[in-house]
Structures are given as C-alpha cells and as structure tokens.
C-alpha cells in the first residue's frame, strides 16, 4: 500500500511495516498522536519516535504486520 493508505490504516490502530526496511522485525504504529517505531536495532522493547525519509513517504510497499507474518 502507499504511504497515504498506510496513514489511514495507522489511524485505526494498525501496525505496519515496509518490505524495503532492512530490519524485518520493525513496525510502526500511531501512539498518542505520533508515529512510533517498534523493533528497532537496539531491541529494547520501547516505542521510539519515527523519522520518515523520502523513501518511506514515496514507497508503495507498506504492509500490515499481520500480512507479513
């Protein structure tokens, strides 16, 4: 799905990932009005703020975490 479609899904509480991300365990969610990333490199189990890059915004490989597993 596109980023625009992903944002719509995130607003409903979905957990999403990108096929283009190197860290296959990473996913994002909307938490307290902010996009947060989970499963980052440090694997500390905490939500971290997500810094989107151009590649993320223009990507069309966003998927639900459930559809990846």
PASEBA-1860 file (N, C-alpha, C; in nm, 3 decimals):
! residues 69
1> XXXXXXXX> 0.084/-0.118/0.000/0.000/0.000/0.000/0.088/0.124/0.000 ~ 0.034/0.234/-0.042/0.108/0.361/-0.044/0.113/0.419/0.097 ~ 0.195/0.522/0.115/0.204/0.586/0.245/0.071/0.650/0.284 ~ 0.002/0.708/0.187/-0.128/0.769/0.216/-0.226/0.664/0.269 ~ -0.226/0.547/0.208/-0.311/0.439/0.255/-0.265/0.390/0.392 ~ -0.134/0.388/0.412/-0.078/0.345/0.540/-0.122/0.437/0.653 ~ -0.123/0.566/0.629/-0.165/0.661/0.733/-0.309/0.636/0.773 ~ -0.394/0.609/0.675/-0.534/0.578/0.706/-0.542/0.455/0.795
9> XXXXXXXX> -0.463/0.353/0.765/-0.462/0.232/0.847/-0.407/0.259/0.987 ~ -0.302/0.340/0.994/-0.242/0.372/1.124/-0.341/0.441/1.216 ~ -0.427/0.525/1.160/-0.527/0.596/1.240/-0.627/0.501/1.304 ~ -0.639/0.380/1.250/-0.731/0.281/1.308/-0.661/0.190/1.408 ~ -0.532/0.214/1.433/-0.457/0.134/1.529/-0.374/0.022/1.468 ~ -0.362/0.019/1.336/-0.286/-0.087/1.269/-0.137/-0.078/1.300 ~ -0.071/-0.191/1.287/0.075/-0.200/1.296/0.124/-0.229/1.155 ~ 0.214/-0.144/1.104/0.260/-0.157/0.966/0.411/-0.168/0.958
17> XXXXXXXX> 0.456/-0.224/0.848/0.597/-0.236/0.818/0.618/-0.209/0.670 ~ 0.744/-0.194/0.632/0.778/-0.179/0.491/0.865/-0.295/0.448 ~ 0.838/-0.347/0.332/0.921/-0.455/0.278/1.063/-0.405/0.251 ~ 1.079/-0.276/0.224/1.209/-0.220/0.192/1.298/-0.194/0.313 ~ 1.246/-0.212/0.433/1.329/-0.190/0.552/1.422/-0.308/0.573 ~ 1.547/-0.280/0.610/1.645/-0.386/0.636/1.610/-0.464/0.761 ~ 1.555/-0.398/0.862/1.518/-0.464/0.987/1.379/-0.523/0.972 ~ 1.369/-0.650/0.941/1.241/-0.715/0.914/1.150/-0.719/1.036
25> XXXXXXXX> 1.204/-0.699/1.156/1.122/-0.703/1.275/1.061/-0.569/1.313 ~ 1.096/-0.464/1.240/1.049/-0.330/1.275/0.907/-0.306/1.224 ~ 0.829/-0.234/1.302/0.695/-0.195/1.261/0.661/-0.061/1.323 ~ 0.562/0.006/1.268/0.520/0.135/1.321/0.375/0.131/1.363 ~ 0.342/0.221/1.452/0.206/0.237/1.499/0.184/0.383/1.535 ~ 0.060/0.423/1.549/0.026/0.557/1.595/0.005/0.547/1.746 ~ 0.077/0.628/1.823/0.068/0.625/1.969/0.066/0.767/2.021 ~ -0.041/0.805/2.086/-0.057/0.941/2.139/-0.040/1.047/2.031
33> XXXXXXXX> -0.088/1.017/1.910/-0.083/1.113/1.801/0.049/1.120/1.726 ~ 0.143/1.034/1.760/0.273/1.033/1.694/0.298/0.897/1.630 ~ 0.369/0.897/1.519/0.414/0.771/1.461/0.531/0.721/1.544 ~ 0.522/0.598/1.588/0.628/0.539/1.669/0.675/0.410/1.604 ~ 0.804/0.383/1.620/0.860/0.262/1.562/0.893/0.162/1.673 ~ 0.870/0.037/1.645/0.897/-0.071/1.740/0.987/-0.172/1.672 ~ 1.072/-0.235/1.750/1.158/-0.339/1.695/1.279/-0.283/1.625 ~ 1.326/-0.168/1.669/1.443/-0.107/1.609/1.570/-0.183/1.642
41> XXXXXXXX> 1.681/-0.132/1.601/1.809/-0.200/1.613/1.844/-0.236/1.757 ~ 1.813/-0.148/1.853/1.854/-0.176/1.990/1.766/-0.280/2.060 ~ 1.652/-0.309/2.003/1.563/-0.416/2.054/1.534/-0.403/2.203 ~ 1.517/-0.280/2.250/1.492/-0.260/2.393/1.346/-0.271/2.431 ~ 1.260/-0.296/2.332/1.119/-0.315/2.361/1.040/-0.188/2.384 ~ 1.099/-0.073/2.358/1.031/0.055/2.378/0.990/0.115/2.243 ~ 0.888/0.198/2.247/0.848/0.272/2.127/0.939/0.393/2.110 ~ 0.983/0.417/1.989/1.069/0.530/1.959/1.002/0.616/1.853
49> XXXXXXXX> 1.030/0.746/1.855/0.978/0.833/1.750/1.034/0.790/1.616 ~ 0.951/0.797/1.514/0.992/0.758/1.379/1.030/0.881/1.299 ~ 1.143/0.877/1.236/1.184/0.983/1.144/1.165/0.928/1.004 ~ 1.063/0.980/0.935/1.035/0.934/0.799/1.134/0.995/0.701 ~ 1.172/0.918/0.605/1.260/0.964/0.498/1.180/0.966/0.369 ~ 1.234/1.032/0.268/1.166/1.040/0.139/1.125/0.902/0.088 ~ 1.215/0.806/0.104/1.188/0.671/0.057/1.066/0.610/0.124 ~ 1.044/0.642/0.251/0.927/0.591/0.322/0.799/0.656/0.271
57> XXXXXXXX> 0.803/0.785/0.249/0.684/0.860/0.208/0.641/0.822/0.066 ~ 0.736/0.799/-0.021/0.703/0.768/-0.161/0.694/0.618/-0.189 ~ 0.717/0.536/-0.088/0.714/0.390/-0.107/0.572/0.338/-0.124 ~ 0.560/0.228/-0.194/0.430/0.162/-0.208/0.437/0.017/-0.158 ~ 0.532/-0.008/-0.066/0.549/-0.144/-0.013/0.510/-0.154/0.135 ~ 0.423/-0.065/0.182/0.374/-0.072/0.320/0.279/-0.191/0.331 ~ 0.292/-0.263/0.442/0.204/-0.379/0.465/0.169/-0.389/0.611 ~ 0.054/-0.450/0.637/0.013/-0.480/0.773/0.110/-0.584/0.829
65> XXXXX> 0.146/-0.569/0.955/0.234/-0.667/1.019/0.171/-0.806/1.013 ~ 0.039/-0.813/1.027/-0.030/-0.943/1.023/-0.015/-1.012/0.887 ~ -0.009/-0.934/0.779/0.002/-0.996/0.646/0.144/-1.042/0.615 ~ 0.242/-0.991/0.691/0.382/-1.029/0.670/0.411/-1.160/0.742 ~ 0.354/-1.176/0.861/0.382/-1.295/0.944/0.314/-1.417/0.895
END
